[in-house]
Amino acid sequence: MQHDHGQNNNLGIVYSFRDHDESQHRHCGQVEISKYCRGQKVIVETLKEGDVFGEMSFVDKTPRSASAIARGNISLGIVDRDLLDHEYNKLSQDMRMVFRALVKRLRET
C-alpha cells in the first residue's frame, strides 16, 4: 500500500474524518469509529494498528457515515483515491456490484 503522507498524534482526540465528510482517501491506523444515533454517541468499533477504515465511502462514493477519532499515538497512512480507483476498476462489474450491495446493506443497519 502506497502512502501519500502520514500523520502522527498523541493528543487523544483528533478527527481523521467526521461523519458526512466526503471520502477522498482511505485511512489506516488506530482509531475509534463512532456515530450518533438519536443524539447519543455510539462507539461502533475500536480499530487497532494496521486495520483499514474508510472503505465504505470509497466503494459507494457517498459521504462518510461515522467519525474516526484518534486515541493515543497514531500514524495514519492516506492512500490516493486515484490509485484505489485504478485497482478497484480492475474488478469485474459483477464484483463491484457485490461490493456496492454489501456497503448499502451495512449503511442501512
Steps between C-alpha positions, in 0.01 A plus 500: 500500500644833398461791737481862395583623847461410863372677806627443853305606804503447873232751605228240547219652295572587141250439226637314203160562346149574618168358398359662187850591372561409138744216450824590326732236642501179697672504837700248702569542868385461859172681563154490652214485250181664630173648385201669657169319528203688646736762640722248680857416402536132416846345471475267203848353530849574627753414233855395571816591316497363147120485466348680204205735514329739261435223250123539484516858372761393250278226357170688482643853462263647759582714805631316803248343736716513815783694663855376555666635815865442587564344840856539622798493267402424144645496155260530210587405147293660230474325166423707193148449367625480139717202592209325671265581212748347257519175700124490570419545132704190417226296671218359292175695488336213691751524788459877520122450516547253789719749691250782449214277620696403813576863582136599445383230741759599760394865482137401552573302819 
